[in-house]
Each structure stands twice: as structure tokens, then as C-alpha cells.
Amino acid sequence: MLKKFLIPAILLLFIVSCEKSSKKKINTSLPKPTLSLSSGDYVMDNDNSSIKWTGRELSTKSHYGSLQMKNGSLTVNTDGTVNGIIKIDMTTIDCEDLQGRSKASLERHLRSDDFFSVESHPIATLTFKSEGGIGAGNKLAFNGDLEIKGISHPISFESEVKNVDPKVSALVDMTFDRSKYNVRFRSGTFFQNLGDKLIYDDIEISVDIRTL
């Protein structure tokens, strides 16, 4: 007899418990920004800003290095949006994972027409504008255009503002598809049956922006 009443009681307790759990509010709020940008014009600190690149092969091998910023500027508008331009000196392509002859050989190859045609196109240009003001996690979402080898394509990326006083500093991570800029060497977009010689089209770029 006790068993007859015990099972329904347990079921009722389980149902009530589930209803209470479903009524609990889930905290989906994102962390608010802790920094704010003052409107005005800012000039890039070329010497203390940095640009890092990484390219990868199908064989899991990768190369990485740096580039130097030629010049750049930022404008923080009164509505909080940010727009700007960065010019990159492609003649400064540096490979940091190799040394000696291998390093010199790869850098020479990257500057050649197989890759970035640096002699005829020494400058790459990134122009950008944020979708809104600084948001959760001190981050900004940007849309812009990246021009390499005289070819321009839209690009989207995110930036995290690290400091605003007295100088602005921010970290930018983006990826661009080299095949869109006619960089063909060992690209699966242009050649088939490359096997483990294939080099991925996506190039990862990390920019540490600092202003004067």
C-alpha cells in the first residue's frame, strides 16, 4: 500500500522541481566595456606597433614572421564609431622561424611574383570602420577593405582595446584569403593534386596597434 502512494509522490516532487528549475533566470548578459574612447584623431606609432603573420601548409608545417607599418591613423567619431587606415611596407617581410640561407631564400620568395610582387606593389593598405562604438569586453567589430598587389577586397575583423590613457593601444586579429589577391604559389584554388605541397590560402594576421 505504501508503495502505491510513494511512486506518485516522487513523480510529483520531480515535476515541481523541474518547473522551479525552468523558472530560474539565465544570466546571458555580456560584460560591459570598462574603457571608453575619446573622440578625435590619432596617429599610429609606427615604431611601437607590430604586425605578425602566419602561413600554414597541409603538412602541418607553418612559417611565421613580421611586417612593418609604414604609417596609419585612427579617427574616433562623436558617435563612438572608429575609422582609420593602415599602410603596410611589404618590403619589410621578415621570416622569424628560419635562419641563415633558408630565411633569406623564403623572404626573397615571398617578395617575388610567386607571392606578393613587392617590387611593383611595395605597399598594402587596410581601411576600416567599426560597426558601432566600443562594446562588451572592450571590443569593436570592423568592416573594411584590404588592398594587396593593387587588388582590393572586403574584410571583417574584431579588435580588442587594451588601453586608452594616455595612448590608445589595441589588438587586431584577422585572416585574409591570399588567392583573392592572385597569390598563386601552391594554392589549391589554382592548382590540383598538390598533395602535401599545398599551402593554405588563409593567412593569419595579428596587429598590435599603438598611437602616439
C-alpha positions, 0 to 999 in steps of 0.5 A: 500500500505504501508503495502505491502512494510513494511512486506518485509522490516522487513523480510529483516532487520531480515535476515541481522541481523541474518547473522551479528549475525552468523558472530560474533566470539565465544570466546571458548578459555580456560584460560591459566595456570598462574603457571608453574612447575619446573622440578625435584623431590619432596617429599610429606609432609606427615604431611601437606597433607590430604586425605578425603573420602566419602561413600554414601548409597541409603538412602541418608545417607553418612559417611565421614572421613580421611586417612593418607599418609604414604609417596609419591613423585612427579617427574616433567619431562623436558617435563612438564609431572608429575609422582609420587606415593602415599602410603596410611596407611589404618590403619589410617581410621578415621570416622569424622561424628560419635562419641563415640561407633558408630565411633569406631564400623564403623572404626573397620568395615571398617578395617575388611574383610567386607571392606578393610582387613587392617590387611593383606593389611595395605597399598594402593598405587596410581601411576600416570602420567599426560597426558601432562604438566600443562594446562588451569586453572592450571590443569593436567589430570592423568592416573594411577593405584590404588592398594587396598587389593593387587588388582590393577586397572586403574584410571583417575583423574584431579588435580588442582595446587594451588601453586608452590613457594616455595612448590608445593601444589595441589588438587586431586579429584577422585572416585574409584569403591570399588567392583573392589577391592572385597569390598563386604559389601552391594554392589549391584554388589554382592548382590540383593534386598538390598533395602535401605541397599545398599551402593554405590560402588563409593567412593569419594576421595579428596587429598590435596597434599603438598611437602616439 
